[in-house]
Amino acid sequence: MAKDPYKMRRSNPLLAWILLGGLLAMVVGLLAINVLRPGRSPAEDARMAAAIGSMDEAQSEADARREEKRSASSLLN
């Protein structure tokens, strides 16, 4: 005789708890990795600030030279 197609099949509730536990363990693990990873040091922050300052200075000098060339060429025309 054929199986009843309308009969409800219940899933195992233990499977849902195992799945939820696994997801919770993954979230806790990712949070622990994020909290425990080494941060940036003050020396690294100071080097970064110095590098940004020197890049800004070089950009300002390049802009000034470009403007100087532009004004010199406009005077010739």
SVG drawing of the C-alpha trace seen along z (x, -y; Angstrom):
<svg xmlns="http://www.w3.org/2000/svg" viewBox="-3 -88 60 90">
<polyline fill="none" stroke="black" stroke-width="0.4" points="0.0,0.0 1.2,-3.5 2.3,-6.0 -0.2,-8.6 0.9,-11.9 -1.0,-14.1 0.7,-12.7 2.8,-15.3 6.4,-14.4 8.0,-16.0 11.6,-16.9 13.9,-16.1 13.9,-18.9 17.4,-17.9 18.7,-18.9 17.4,-22.5 19.1,-22.8 22.4,-21.5 22.1,-24.0 21.4,-26.9 24.3,-25.9 26.6,-25.8 25.6,-29.2 26.0,-30.6 29.5,-29.1 30.4,-30.7 29.2,-34.1 31.0,-33.9 34.2,-32.8 34.1,-35.7 33.5,-38.2 36.4,-36.7 38.7,-37.0 37.6,-40.6 38.2,-41.5 41.5,-39.7 43.2,-40.7 46.1,-43.1 45.3,-46.8 47.3,-49.5 50.1,-50.9 50.6,-54.6 53.9,-54.5 52.1,-53.2 49.5,-56.0 52.2,-58.6 54.0,-57.2 50.6,-57.3 50.0,-60.9 53.5,-61.9 53.1,-60.2 49.7,-61.9 51.3,-65.3 54.2,-64.8 51.8,-63.7 49.7,-66.8 52.8,-69.0 54.0,-67.3 50.5,-67.8 50.5,-71.5 53.9,-72.0 52.8,-70.2 49.6,-72.3 51.7,-75.5 54.1,-74.4 51.2,-73.5 49.5,-76.9 52.8,-78.7 53.1,-76.9 49.5,-77.6 49.9,-81.4 53.2,-81.6 51.6,-80.0 48.6,-82.2 50.8,-85.3 52.5,-84.1 49.1,-83.8"/>
</svg>
